[in-house]
Amino acid sequence: MTDYGTTNQLRLAVLISGSGRTLANLLERSAAGSLAATVDLVVANRNLIGGLEIAAAAGVPTEIISRADQPLRQWSAAIFDRCRAAGVDLVVMAGFLQLLEIPADFTGRVINIHPSLLPAFGGKGFYGDHVHRAVLERGCTVSGCTVHFVDNEYDHGRIILQQAVPVLPEDDHERLAVRVFKAECDTLPAAINQLAAGELSS
């Protein structure tokens, strides 16, 4: 069983690749006292993205670690070295569109939020609007979101929480995305709170 610390107030590193909407949600809930965690580090794989501005405005230390031509293992190690230095308990992939190699000491300490009910519509290439378009093209009547532990495959680790979202007849990918993201904003904090309370093991 993974030890997430004894304070029941987790220290998070949040990994981002874009706008930082999920990061903003976590920061807001932490400030409001409804999230049993603080955001202590934000790591981005790209510069000039909105998430970095959100982190800076909140006074959260940031790091940009670009993959460039680095081997996966070396690049992943650089990210987790920074997480170790920050003393974080849990790493949250929040719209982080890269595969990572998880080191042994972070097994069960990395989670991801995905905009579908895994294992459906997961894997390489399934992110953002690509997921919602695929759901609509398949004719699904239900979609949703999934929080899961991260292993060394895309969208593959053990599921922690899911929330279903109905697919309505009038939906296009944008309308569906809005409702799925609203579900994500509740489901990810709920999963983090369960981890902080010791209700889950990896």
N, C-alpha and C positions, 0 to 999 in steps of 0.2 A: 504494500500500500504506500502510495506517495505521501510524504509529509509536506504539507503546504505551510508549515509554520504553526506557531502556538498562539499567535495574537488574534487569529480569526479576522485579521485585516491584511489581505494579500497585497503584496507589492507586484505591480504588473509592468511588463514590457509589452508595448503594443506595436506590432509590425504592420506597416501600411505601404500602399503603392499608389494612392490616389487622393480623392477629395477629403478623406478623413471623417466622413459622416458618422461612422461607427465609433471612432475615437471620440468625437464630440459628444455622442450619447453617453459613453462611459464616463467622461469627465463631468458631465452634467449630473449624472446619477451619483457619482462619488461625492461631488460637492454638496448634493442634497442629502447625503447620508443614507441613500437607499441601495448603494453598492458597497459591499464589504471589501473594498479594495481601493488602492490609490494607483494612479498612473505615474510611474517613476522614471520611465524611459520610453521614447518613441524612436523606432528604427525604420527608416525608409530605404527602399532600393532605388529611388529616383529623387532627383532634386526638383525644385520649382513645382511642388504639388501642394494642394490646399491643406492636406493633413499636417504638413510641417508648420504652416502658418497658425493652425489651430493649436498645435502643441506649444509653439512659441508664445502665443497669447496667454496660454494657461501657465506659463513658466515651467514647462516640462522639458528636461534635457532631451535633445534630439541628436541622432546620428544618421548620416547618409552612407550606406555601404552598398555600392553598386556592384552588381555581378561582373559586368564587363567581360573580360576573357578569363576570369578566374575559374578553376575547377570547382565543381559543386561543393566538395568536401572543404576546400580551403575557404570558400566564401561563407558557407554555413558556420564554420568554426569562428570566423571573424565576428559574425552576428552573435553567436552564443558567448564568445569571450566578453563582448560588451554587456550582455545580459548578466553574466556572472559578476562583472565589475560593479554593476548597479545593484547587485544583491536582490534581484527579483525572485519572487516565488513562482510566478506563472507567466508564460508568454502567450499572448493573444494575437492570432493572425486575423486582422480586421481589414479585409479587402487587400490582402497581400498575395499578389498573383505570381508567386514563385514556389517551386518545390524546394524544400529544405532537407538536409540530412540531419536528423536529430541525434545529438550525442547521448551517451548512456545516462549521464546525470540529469538530462532533461526529458527522459522518457516519462510520459505521464504528466508532464508539466508544460505542454504546449497544446493549445486548443484553437479551433478554427470555427468560424461561422460561415455557412454555405447557404445560398438562396434556393434550395430545393429540399425535398424530403429524400435524403440519401437512403439507399444507394441509387435511387433514380436521379438521372441528370447530373451525375458527378463525374470527375475525372478530368484529364487534361483537355483544355479548351472550353470546359463548361464553367463560365463565370459571368456575372452580371447579366446583361441583356441576352447573351447567348443562351443562358439557362431559360429565361422567361419565353423567348421565342420558340425554343425547342418544346417547352411545356405546351404552348398554344398549338404548335404544329402537330403535336401528338394527339391533341384533343382531350387532354386531361381535364377532369372536373375539380381536381384538388391539387394544390401545390403547397409550398410552405418553406420552412427553413430548418436547418439542422446545426446544432453545436456538437462537435466531436473532438476527441483526442486526435492529435496529429502523429502519424507515423511517416515512413519514408516513401509513401505513395500518395498520389493526389486523392483527397476526399475519401480516405480509406479507413482511418482509425475508428475505434469504438465510439458509438453514438452516446452522447450525454443527454441531450434534450432535443425534442422536435416540437414544432408548432405548425399545425395545418392551416392553410389559407384557401378559401374557395376560389375557384376560377369561374368568373361570371361570363355569361354569354356575350356581353358587350366589351369584354376585356381586349385591349391590345397589350403589347409587352410593357408599355409605360405604365398603364393603369395597374397591371398585375405587379409590377416592380414596386410601386408605391405601397401596396398592401403587404407584400412580403417584407419590405424593409421595416414597416411598422412592427411586424411580428418579430423581426430580428432584434429590434430595439428593446423588446421585453425578454426575449429568450436568452440572449447572450448574458445580460446581467443576472438572470435567474440561475444560469449554469454556474457563473462565477460565485454567486452567493452559496450555492450548494457545495462547491469545492471548499470555500472558506469555512463552511460549517462542518466540514468533515463528513458530508453525506455521500460522497462519491469517492471511489478509488479507481485508479487507472488499470 
